Amino acid sequence: MFKTDLPYDRFFAAVAEMGFKAVEIWGRGENFEDLCRVAERAGLKVSSMVGHGSPAGGLNDASAHEKIEAELKASIDIAADKGIRGVIAFSGNRREGLSDEEGIEITAEGLKRIAPYAEKKGVCVNLELLNSKVDHKGYQCDRTAWGAAVARKVASPRVKLLYDIYHMQIMEGDVIRTIRDNVQWIGHFHTAGNPGRGEFNDEQELNYRGICSAISQTDYDGFVGHEFRPGPDVLASLRKAFEICDVG
């Protein structure tokens, strides 16, 4: 959700006029219900929201599974009621003595607890890929192969990955090939320019027209959410992003 000085009814109406089909609401603060209603009036879906607590404390801690399961169930209920396609989950940070293999096993076990409920409700739980180099020091699900290994073990059509292009450019690059090779595990995308997580311009290194063209050539049928820091004119930044990514 972008911060803007515009009232959200005008903001949502403007982005809908640009051609956007959905918005993403990060958390469920006290204005969540109002935001959902305003988005609906503008003809926009809500595509995604956070499903449980902070990225640092997550599913790679077996002692947190019961709590996270309850949080995810509550979020899935809300998402199903409001037609929200997916909720976001987090692996948590690495802990001393926890190997990647053990982290994968524990995270998969946690997601197996919630997978049948997500399937029943028709909502995806998307495990987010974040960089551990710049923004989320210590985060364990910081590479596509790690996340895909978790999704493969869970083996549910409703447990996938949130492939954040900005984060994965920092950690591994080779974005288009990686998306093509792993698209079956991807339930949602985030964008932002790198370095700096800024808007799409000639000062950042990602070719979003090419990336979105590659995504459109797969069987992915979900949303690509913009999570960049816009320039001073938020609507101009979004309009430019839409034009770059509108490759259909």
The 8 nearest C-alpha neighbors of each residue, nearest first, counted from 0:
[[1, 24, 23, 25, 2, 22, 226, 225],
 [2, 0, 3, 226, 228, 233, 229, 227],
 [1, 3, 0, 4, 233, 5, 229, 228],
 [4, 2, 5, 1, 233, 6, 10, 7],
 [3, 5, 6, 2, 7, 10, 233, 1],
 [4, 6, 3, 10, 7, 9, 8, 2],
 [7, 5, 8, 9, 10, 4, 3, 11],
 [6, 8, 10, 9, 11, 5, 37, 34],
 [7, 9, 11, 10, 6, 37, 12, 41],
 [10, 8, 12, 7, 6, 11, 13, 5],
 [11, 9, 7, 13, 12, 8, 5, 6],
 [12, 10, 14, 13, 8, 9, 7, 41],
 [11, 13, 9, 15, 41, 10, 14, 8],
 [12, 14, 16, 10, 11, 15, 9, 17],
 [15, 13, 17, 11, 16, 12, 19, 10],
 [16, 14, 19, 12, 18, 17, 13, 11],
 [15, 17, 13, 14, 18, 12, 19, 11],
 [18, 16, 14, 15, 19, 13, 238, 241],
 [19, 17, 15, 16, 20, 14, 241, 238],
 [18, 20, 15, 14, 21, 17, 16, 241],
 [21, 19, 43, 18, 44, 15, 22, 42],
 [22, 20, 44, 43, 45, 46, 19, 23],
 [23, 21, 45, 46, 44, 24, 43, 20],
 [22, 24, 47, 46, 45, 0, 25, 48],
 [25, 23, 48, 0, 26, 47, 22, 45],
 [24, 26, 48, 49, 0, 23, 27, 47],
 [27, 25, 49, 28, 24, 48, 31, 50],
 [26, 28, 31, 29, 25, 30, 24, 48],
 [29, 27, 31, 30, 26, 32, 25, 24],
 [28, 30, 31, 27, 32, 33, 26, 34],
 [29, 31, 33, 28, 32, 34, 27, 35],
 [32, 30, 27, 34, 28, 33, 29, 35],
 [33, 31, 35, 34, 30, 36, 29, 27],
 [34, 32, 36, 30, 35, 31, 37, 29],
 [33, 35, 37, 31, 36, 32, 38, 30],
 [34, 36, 38, 32, 33, 37, 39, 31],
 [35, 37, 39, 33, 34, 38, 40, 32],
 [36, 38, 34, 40, 39, 35, 8, 33],
 [39, 37, 43, 41, 35, 36, 40, 34],
 [38, 40, 42, 36, 43, 41, 37, 35],
 [39, 41, 37, 42, 38, 36, 43, 8],
 [40, 42, 38, 12, 39, 43, 11, 37],
 [43, 41, 39, 40, 38, 44, 15, 20],
 [44, 42, 21, 38, 39, 20, 41, 22],
 [43, 45, 21, 46, 39, 22, 20, 38],
 [46, 44, 22, 83, 21, 23, 47, 43],
 [45, 47, 83, 23, 84, 21, 44, 22],
 [48, 46, 85, 23, 86, 83, 45, 84],
 [49, 47, 25, 86, 24, 87, 26, 50],
 [48, 50, 87, 86, 25, 26, 51, 88],
 [49, 51, 86, 87, 71, 74, 88, 48],
 [50, 52, 70, 71, 49, 67, 88, 53],
 [53, 51, 54, 56, 50, 57, 67, 49],
 [52, 54, 55, 56, 51, 57, 89, 91],
 [55, 53, 89, 91, 56, 57, 52, 90],
 [56, 54, 91, 92, 53, 57, 138, 90],
 [57, 55, 91, 54, 53, 92, 52, 58],
 [58, 56, 91, 90, 89, 59, 60, 55],
 [57, 59, 90, 106, 60, 109, 91, 64],
 [58, 60, 106, 105, 102, 90, 57, 91],
 [61, 59, 58, 62, 63, 57, 105, 64],
 [62, 60, 64, 63, 105, 59, 58, 109],
 [61, 63, 60, 64, 65, 66, 58, 59],
 [64, 62, 61, 66, 60, 65, 67, 58],
 [65, 63, 67, 61, 66, 109, 62, 68],
 [64, 66, 68, 67, 63, 69, 62, 61],
 [65, 67, 69, 68, 63, 64, 70, 62],
 [68, 66, 70, 64, 69, 65, 71, 63],
 [69, 67, 71, 65, 66, 70, 64, 72],
 [68, 70, 72, 66, 67, 71, 73, 65],
 [71, 69, 67, 73, 51, 68, 72, 74],
 [72, 70, 74, 68, 50, 73, 69, 51],
 [73, 71, 75, 69, 74, 70, 68, 76],
 [72, 74, 76, 70, 71, 75, 69, 77],
 [75, 73, 71, 77, 50, 76, 72, 78],
 [74, 76, 78, 72, 77, 73, 71, 79],
 [77, 75, 73, 79, 74, 78, 72, 80],
 [76, 78, 80, 74, 75, 79, 81, 73],
 [77, 79, 83, 75, 81, 80, 76, 82],
 [80, 78, 76, 82, 77, 81, 75, 120],
 [81, 79, 77, 78, 82, 76, 83, 75],
 [82, 80, 78, 79, 83, 77, 45, 35],
 [81, 83, 79, 80, 78, 84, 45, 44],
 [84, 82, 78, 46, 45, 81, 85, 47],
 [83, 85, 46, 122, 47, 82, 123, 78],
 [86, 84, 123, 47, 122, 124, 83, 125],
 [85, 87, 50, 48, 124, 49, 47, 125],
 [86, 88, 49, 125, 50, 124, 126, 48],
 [89, 87, 126, 50, 125, 127, 51, 124],
 [90, 88, 54, 57, 126, 91, 127, 58],
 [89, 91, 57, 58, 59, 140, 139, 106],
 [57, 90, 92, 55, 56, 54, 89, 138],
 [93, 91, 138, 55, 137, 139, 94, 56],
 [92, 94, 139, 137, 138, 97, 91, 95],
 [93, 95, 97, 96, 92, 137, 98, 60],
 [96, 94, 97, 93, 98, 92, 137, 99],
 [95, 97, 94, 98, 93, 101, 99, 102],
 [98, 96, 94, 95, 101, 102, 93, 99],
 [99, 97, 101, 100, 102, 96, 93, 95],
 [98, 100, 102, 101, 103, 97, 139, 145],
 [99, 101, 103, 98, 102, 104, 97, 145],
 [102, 100, 104, 98, 103, 99, 105, 97],
 [103, 101, 99, 59, 105, 100, 104, 106],
 [102, 104, 100, 106, 101, 149, 105, 107],
 [103, 105, 101, 107, 102, 106, 108, 100],
 [106, 104, 108, 59, 102, 107, 103, 101],
 [107, 105, 59, 58, 109, 103, 108, 104],
 [106, 108, 110, 149, 104, 109, 105, 153],
 [109, 107, 111, 105, 106, 110, 104, 112],
 [108, 110, 106, 107, 112, 111, 64, 58],
 [109, 111, 107, 112, 113, 108, 114, 106],
 [110, 112, 108, 114, 113, 109, 153, 107],
 [113, 111, 110, 109, 114, 108, 68, 115],
 [112, 114, 110, 116, 111, 115, 68, 117],
 [113, 115, 117, 111, 116, 112, 110, 118],
 [116, 114, 118, 117, 113, 119, 112, 111],
 [115, 117, 119, 118, 114, 113, 120, 72],
 [118, 116, 114, 120, 122, 119, 115, 121],
 [119, 117, 115, 121, 116, 120, 157, 114],
 [118, 120, 116, 117, 121, 115, 122, 114],
 [121, 119, 117, 118, 122, 79, 116, 75],
 [120, 122, 118, 119, 117, 123, 79, 157],
 [121, 123, 117, 85, 84, 120, 75, 157],
 [124, 122, 157, 85, 158, 125, 117, 86],
 [123, 125, 158, 86, 85, 87, 157, 159],
 [126, 124, 160, 159, 87, 161, 88, 158],
 [127, 125, 160, 88, 89, 161, 87, 159],
 [126, 128, 161, 89, 160, 125, 88, 129],
 [127, 129, 141, 140, 162, 163, 161, 142],
 [130, 128, 141, 166, 127, 131, 140, 135],
 [129, 131, 166, 141, 132, 170, 135, 134],
 [130, 132, 136, 135, 138, 137, 133, 141],
 [131, 133, 130, 136, 134, 135, 170, 169],
 [134, 132, 131, 135, 130, 136, 169, 166],
 [133, 135, 136, 130, 131, 132, 129, 166],
 [136, 134, 131, 138, 130, 133, 137, 129],
 [137, 135, 131, 138, 132, 134, 133, 130],
 [136, 138, 92, 131, 93, 139, 135, 55],
 [139, 137, 92, 131, 136, 135, 91, 93],
 [138, 140, 92, 93, 141, 137, 90, 91],
 [141, 139, 128, 90, 146, 142, 138, 145],
 [140, 142, 129, 130, 128, 139, 131, 138],
 [143, 141, 145, 144, 140, 146, 128, 170],
 [142, 144, 146, 145, 147, 141, 128, 167],
 [143, 145, 147, 146, 142, 148, 181, 149],
 [146, 144, 148, 142, 143, 147, 140, 149],
 [145, 147, 149, 143, 148, 144, 140, 150],
 [146, 148, 150, 144, 149, 145, 151, 143],
 [149, 147, 151, 145, 146, 150, 144, 152],
 [150, 148, 146, 107, 152, 147, 151, 103],
 [151, 149, 147, 153, 152, 148, 159, 154],
 [150, 152, 154, 148, 149, 153, 147, 184],
 [153, 151, 149, 154, 150, 107, 148, 104],
 [152, 154, 150, 151, 107, 111, 155, 149],
 [155, 153, 151, 152, 150, 156, 158, 111],
 [154, 156, 157, 158, 153, 114, 150, 118],
 [157, 155, 158, 154, 159, 118, 123, 114],
 [158, 156, 123, 155, 118, 117, 124, 159],
 [159, 157, 124, 155, 123, 156, 125, 150],
 [158, 160, 125, 184, 186, 185, 150, 126],
 [161, 159, 125, 126, 185, 186, 127, 162],
 [160, 162, 127, 187, 125, 126, 188, 186],
 [163, 161, 188, 128, 160, 164, 187, 185],
 [162, 164, 189, 166, 188, 165, 161, 128],
 [163, 165, 167, 190, 166, 168, 189, 162],
 [166, 164, 191, 168, 167, 163, 190, 193],
 [167, 165, 130, 129, 169, 163, 168, 164],
 [166, 168, 170, 164, 169, 165, 171, 172],
 [167, 169, 172, 165, 166, 171, 170, 164],
 [170, 168, 167, 166, 171, 172, 130, 165],
 [171, 169, 167, 168, 130, 172, 166, 142],
 [170, 172, 168, 167, 169, 173, 142, 174],
 [171, 173, 168, 174, 167, 169, 170, 177],
 [174, 172, 176, 175, 177, 171, 168, 167],
 [173, 175, 177, 172, 176, 178, 168, 164],
 [174, 176, 178, 177, 210, 173, 179, 213],
 [177, 175, 179, 178, 174, 173, 180, 181],
 [176, 178, 180, 174, 175, 179, 181, 173],
 [179, 177, 175, 181, 182, 180, 176, 174],
 [178, 180, 176, 177, 182, 181, 175, 217],
 [179, 181, 177, 178, 182, 176, 183, 175],
 [182, 180, 178, 183, 179, 184, 177, 185],
 [181, 183, 185, 184, 178, 179, 180, 219],
 [182, 184, 181, 185, 219, 180, 186, 159],
 [185, 183, 159, 182, 181, 160, 147, 186],
 [186, 184, 160, 182, 159, 183, 187, 161],
 [185, 187, 159, 160, 161, 125, 184, 221],
 [186, 188, 161, 185, 222, 221, 162, 223],
 [189, 187, 223, 162, 163, 161, 224, 222],
 [188, 190, 163, 224, 225, 223, 164, 226],
 [189, 191, 225, 164, 226, 165, 163, 224],
 [192, 190, 227, 196, 165, 226, 197, 198],
 [191, 193, 196, 197, 199, 198, 203, 194],
 [194, 192, 203, 196, 195, 204, 165, 191],
 [193, 195, 196, 203, 192, 204, 197, 169],
 [196, 194, 197, 193, 192, 203, 228, 191],
 [195, 197, 192, 191, 193, 227, 194, 228],
 [198, 196, 228, 192, 227, 195, 191, 229],
 [197, 199, 229, 227, 192, 228, 200, 191],
 [198, 200, 192, 240, 197, 203, 191, 201],
 [201, 199, 202, 203, 198, 192, 197, 204],
 [200, 202, 203, 199, 204, 205, 206, 198],
 [203, 201, 200, 204, 199, 194, 193, 192],
 [204, 202, 193, 192, 201, 194, 200, 205],
 [203, 205, 193, 206, 202, 192, 194, 201],
 [204, 206, 207, 203, 192, 193, 168, 199],
 [207, 205, 209, 208, 210, 204, 199, 203],
 [206, 208, 210, 209, 205, 211, 244, 243],
 [209, 207, 243, 211, 244, 210, 206, 212],
 [208, 210, 212, 207, 206, 211, 213, 175],
 [211, 209, 207, 213, 212, 208, 175, 206],
 [212, 210, 214, 213, 208, 209, 244, 207],
 [211, 213, 209, 215, 210, 214, 246, 208],
 [212, 214, 210, 216, 211, 215, 209, 175],
 [215, 213, 211, 216, 217, 212, 210, 219],
 [216, 214, 212, 213, 217, 211, 247, 219],
 [215, 217, 213, 214, 212, 218, 219, 211],
 [218, 216, 214, 215, 219, 213, 179, 182],
 [217, 219, 220, 216, 215, 182, 214, 183],
 [220, 218, 217, 221, 182, 214, 215, 183],
 [219, 221, 218, 222, 215, 217, 186, 214],
 [222, 220, 219, 187, 186, 223, 188, 84],
 [221, 223, 187, 224, 188, 46, 220, 21],
 [222, 224, 188, 189, 187, 225, 221, 190],
 [225, 223, 189, 188, 222, 190, 226, 23],
 [224, 226, 190, 189, 227, 191, 223, 240],
 [227, 225, 190, 191, 189, 224, 228, 0],
 [228, 226, 191, 197, 196, 198, 225, 229],
 [227, 229, 197, 198, 196, 230, 226, 191],
 [230, 228, 198, 233, 236, 227, 197, 231],
 [229, 231, 232, 233, 236, 198, 228, 197],
 [232, 230, 233, 229, 236, 235, 234, 228],
 [233, 231, 235, 230, 234, 236, 229, 237],
 [234, 232, 236, 235, 229, 231, 230, 237],
 [233, 235, 237, 236, 232, 238, 14, 13],
 [234, 236, 238, 232, 237, 233, 239, 230],
 [237, 235, 233, 239, 234, 238, 229, 230],
 [236, 238, 240, 234, 239, 235, 241, 233],
 [239, 237, 235, 241, 240, 236, 234, 242],
 [238, 240, 242, 236, 237, 241, 235, 243],
 [241, 239, 237, 243, 238, 242, 244, 236],
 [240, 242, 238, 244, 239, 243, 245, 237],
 [243, 241, 239, 245, 240, 244, 238, 246],
 [244, 242, 240, 208, 241, 245, 239, 207],
 [243, 245, 241, 208, 242, 246, 211, 240],
 [246, 244, 242, 241, 243, 247, 211, 208],
 [245, 247, 244, 212, 211, 208, 243, 215],
 [246, 245, 215, 212, 244, 211, 216, 214]]
